Amino acid sequence: MTLARKRPYLVVLIVLLAAFMAVAVTACGGDDDEGSTTTPTGNGIATPTGTGGETPSTNGGDEETFTLLMNESRGNVFVLEGQYNPTLKVEKGQKVTVNLDNDGSAIHNMRFSGEDKKYNTKDDAVSKPDIVSPGQKAVMTFTAPSKPGKYVYQCDFHPTDMRGEFEVIG
């Protein structure tokens, strides 16, 4: 095969590589100048609409359910009712369900560190699926630690931007 015949393959390879790089840059997003963990108003504690500012439960207090968006609206963020990377309050030992909706253009997920507060250990909870493509939904379920305190969650793909806390009370 002559060099003239090989060149179209080289051109195609370069175009594919450029397209891949463009997608990778878009998917990784970036941090905004204001900081991705600030909230537009309020104290940063996620208290979905309910009576007395309390977080509503779905099963008479036995289970807590949150629905968060994942997107790049202010860097890579989790969003709950206009709050970015919110602190989510749960009772100790309570079953927790987090519904996730990726309405952004990058892949995301959610990982809860568990009681040891370390990632990639046996007590982690991870969204299912663990790679949430744009337009997909996922669910993460776990039982809140029995010890009150603050525990962290993050997106494995954007751990410096997309991170917040579960505050275990009770």
WOTAHU-V328292 format. One record per pair of residues at least 12 apart in sequence whose C-alpha atoms are under 10 Angstrom apart, sorted by sequence separation. I is the first residue (numbers start at 1). GAP is how many residues later the second one is. D is the distance in whole Angstrom. If there is no record, write none. Layout:
I/GAP/D  I/GAP/D
//
This chain:
67/12/9  68/12/5  69/12/9  98/12/9  112/12/6  113/12/7  126/12/10  127/12/5  128/12/6  152/12/6  153/12/6  67/13/7  68/13/8  69/13/10  111/13/7  112/13/5  113/13/9  126/13/9  127/13/4  128/13/9  151/13/8  152/13/4  153/13/7  66/14/8  67/14/9  68/14/10  70/14/10  111/14/6  112/14/6  126/14/6  127/14/8  150/14/10  151/14/5  152/14/6  68/15/10  69/15/10  70/15/10  110/15/8  111/15/4  112/15/9  125/15/7  126/15/8  127/15/10  150/15/6  151/15/5  152/15/9  68/16/10  69/16/10  110/16/6  111/16/6  125/16/7  126/16/9  149/16/10  150/16/6  151/16/6  68/17/9  109/17/8  110/17/5  125/17/6  149/17/8  150/17/5  151/17/8  48/18/8  68/18/9  109/18/6  110/18/9  124/18/9  125/18/9  149/18/6  150/18/6  47/19/10  48/19/10  108/19/10  109/19/8  110/19/10  111/19/9  123/19/10  148/19/7  149/19/5  150/19/9  46/20/9  109/20/8  110/20/8  148/20/5  149/20/7  79/21/10  109/21/6  110/21/9  145/21/10  147/21/7  148/21/5  149/21/9  66/22/8  78/22/9  79/22/10  108/22/8  109/22/6  110/22/9  144/22/9  145/22/10  146/22/8  147/22/8  148/22/6  78/23/10  107/23/10  108/23/6  109/23/6  144/23/9  145/23/7  146/23/9  147/23/9  64/24/10  78/24/9  107/24/6  108/24/5  109/24/9  131/24/10  144/24/7  145/24/10  146/24/9  64/25/9  65/25/9  107/25/5  108/25/7  130/25/10  131/25/9  144/25/10  64/26/7  106/26/9  107/26/5  108/26/8  130/26/9  131/26/9  63/27/9  64/27/8  77/27/10  100/27/8  106/27/7  107/27/6  126/27/9  63/28/9  76/28/9  99/28/9  100/28/9  105/28/8  106/28/6  107/28/9  108/28/10  109/28/10  110/28/9  112/28/9  114/28/9  125/28/9  126/28/10  127/28/10  61/29/10  62/29/9  98/29/8  99/29/10  104/29/9  105/29/5  106/29/10  107/29/9  109/29/8  110/29/9  111/29/8  112/29/10  114/29/9  115/29/8  116/29/9  124/29/9  126/29/9  61/30/9  63/30/10  64/30/7  65/30/9  66/30/8  67/30/9  68/30/7  69/30/9  70/30/7  71/30/9  72/30/10  73/30/10  76/30/9  78/30/10  97/30/10  102/30/7  103/30/9  104/30/6  105/30/8  108/30/10  109/30/9  110/30/7  112/30/9  114/30/8  115/30/6  126/30/9  62/31/9  63/31/6  64/31/6  65/31/6  66/31/6  67/31/6  68/31/6  69/31/6  70/31/6  71/31/6  72/31/9  73/31/8  77/31/9  78/31/10  101/31/8  102/31/7  103/31/6  104/31/7  109/31/9  114/31/7  115/31/8  48/32/8  49/32/9  62/32/6  63/32/5  64/32/5  65/32/5  66/32/5  67/32/5  68/32/5  69/32/5  70/32/5  71/32/6  72/32/6  76/32/9  78/32/9  100/32/9  101/32/10  102/32/5  103/32/5  104/32/10  112/32/10  115/32/8  46/33/10  47/33/9  48/33/7  55/33/9  57/33/9  61/33/8  62/33/6  63/33/6  64/33/6  65/33/6  66/33/6  67/33/6  68/33/6  69/33/6  70/33/6  71/33/4  72/33/7  101/33/9  102/33/5  103/33/8  115/33/10  117/33/9  118/33/9  119/33/9  46/34/7  47/34/9  55/34/7  61/34/9  62/34/9  63/34/7  64/34/8  65/34/7  66/34/8  67/34/8  68/34/9  69/34/6  70/34/6  71/34/7  72/34/8  101/34/7  102/34/6  103/34/9  115/34/9  117/34/6  118/34/9  119/34/9  46/35/8  54/35/9  55/35/8  69/35/8  70/35/9  71/35/7  101/35/6  102/35/6  115/35/9  116/35/9  117/35/7  118/35/10  119/35/9  36/36/10  38/36/10  46/36/10  47/36/10  59/36/10  70/36/9  71/36/9  100/36/8  101/36/4  102/36/8  115/36/7  117/36/9  120/36/10  36/37/9  37/37/9  46/37/7  70/37/9  71/37/8  100/37/5  101/37/7  114/37/7  115/37/9  119/37/9  36/38/6  37/38/10  45/38/8  46/38/9  70/38/7  99/38/7  100/38/5  101/38/9  113/38/7  114/38/8  35/39/8  36/39/6  37/39/10  44/39/7  46/39/9  47/39/9  57/39/10  58/39/10  70/39/8  99/39/6  100/39/6  112/39/8  113/39/6  114/39/9  32/40/10  34/40/8  35/40/8  36/40/7  37/40/8  39/40/10  43/40/9  44/40/8  45/40/10  46/40/5  47/40/9  48/40/9  70/40/9  98/40/8  99/40/5  100/40/8  112/40/6  113/40/6  31/41/9  32/41/9  33/41/9  34/41/9  36/41/7  37/41/9  41/41/8  42/41/8  44/41/8  45/41/6  46/41/5  47/41/7  98/41/6  99/41/7  111/41/9  112/41/4  113/41/8  29/42/10  30/42/8  32/42/6  33/42/9  36/42/9  40/42/7  41/42/8  44/42/6  45/42/5  46/42/5  47/42/8  97/42/7  98/42/5  99/42/9  111/42/5  112/42/7  29/43/7  31/43/7  32/43/5  39/43/8  40/43/7  43/43/9  44/43/6  45/43/6  46/43/7  97/43/6  98/43/6  110/43/7  111/43/5  112/43/9  28/44/9  29/44/10  30/44/9  31/44/4  32/44/9  39/44/5  40/44/8  43/44/9  44/44/9  45/44/7  96/44/8  97/44/4  98/44/9  110/44/6  111/44/6  27/45/9  29/45/9  30/45/5  31/45/7  38/45/8  39/45/5  96/45/6  97/45/7  109/45/8  110/45/5  111/45/7  26/46/10  29/46/6  30/46/7  31/46/9  37/46/9  38/46/6  39/46/8  95/46/7  96/46/5  97/46/9  108/46/10  109/46/5  110/46/7  28/47/9  29/47/6  37/47/6  38/47/8  39/47/8  95/47/6  96/47/6  108/47/6  109/47/6  110/47/9  28/48/8  36/48/7  37/48/5  38/48/9  94/48/8  95/48/4  96/48/7  107/48/9  108/48/7  109/48/7  110/48/10  111/48/10  27/49/9  35/49/10  36/49/7  37/49/8  93/49/9  94/49/6  95/49/6  107/49/10  108/49/6  109/49/9  110/49/10  37/50/10  93/50/6  94/50/5  95/50/10  107/50/7  108/50/8  92/51/8  93/51/5  94/51/8  106/51/9  107/51/9  112/51/10  91/52/10  92/52/6  93/52/6  94/52/8  106/52/10  110/52/9  111/52/9  112/52/10  113/52/10  114/52/10  90/53/10  91/53/7  92/53/6  93/53/5  109/53/9  110/53/9  112/53/9  113/53/10  90/54/7  91/54/9  92/54/5  93/54/8  108/54/9  112/54/9  90/55/9  91/55/9  92/55/6  93/55/9  91/56/10  92/56/6  91/57/8  92/57/9  90/58/9  89/61/9  70/62/9  88/62/10  71/63/9  87/63/9  88/63/10  70/64/9  87/64/10  88/64/10  70/65/10  87/65/9  88/65/10  87/66/10  70/67/10  69/68/9  85/68/9  85/69/9  67/72/9  66/73/10  66/74/10  94/74/9  65/75/10  91/75/10  92/75/9  93/75/9  29/76/9  65/76/9  78/76/9  85/76/9  86/76/10  87/76/9  88/76/8  89/76/9  90/76/7  91/76/8  92/76/5  93/76/10  27/77/9  28/77/10  29/77/8  64/77/10  77/77/10  78/77/9  85/77/6  86/77/9  87/77/6  88/77/6  89/77/6  90/77/6  91/77/5  92/77/6  93/77/9  27/78/6  28/78/7  77/78/9  84/78/9  85/78/6  86/78/6  87/78/5  88/78/5  89/78/5  90/78/5  91/78/5  92/78/6  26/79/8  27/79/4  28/79/8  64/79/10  76/79/9  84/79/9  85/79/5  86/79/7  87/79/6  88/79/6  89/79/6  90/79/6  91/79/6  26/80/7  27/80/7  28/80/10  63/80/9  64/80/10  84/80/9  85/80/8  86/80/9  87/80/7  88/80/8  89/80/7  90/80/8  25/81/10  27/81/9  63/81/10  76/81/10  77/81/9  23/82/9  24/82/9  76/82/7  23/83/9  75/83/10  76/83/9  78/83/9  79/83/10  76/84/9  77/84/6  78/84/6  70/85/9  76/85/6  77/85/5  78/85/8  75/86/7  76/86/6  77/86/8  78/86/8  74/87/9  75/87/8  76/87/9  77/87/10  72/89/10  72/90/10  71/91/9  70/92/9  27/107/10  44/120/10  45/120/9  46/120/10  45/121/10  46/121/10  45/122/9  37/123/10  36/124/9  37/124/8  36/125/6  37/125/8  35/126/8  36/126/7  37/126/8  31/127/10  36/127/9  37/127/8  30/128/9  28/129/8  29/129/9  31/129/9  32/129/9  27/130/9  28/130/7  30/130/10  31/130/6  27/131/10  30/131/8  31/131/10  29/132/10
//
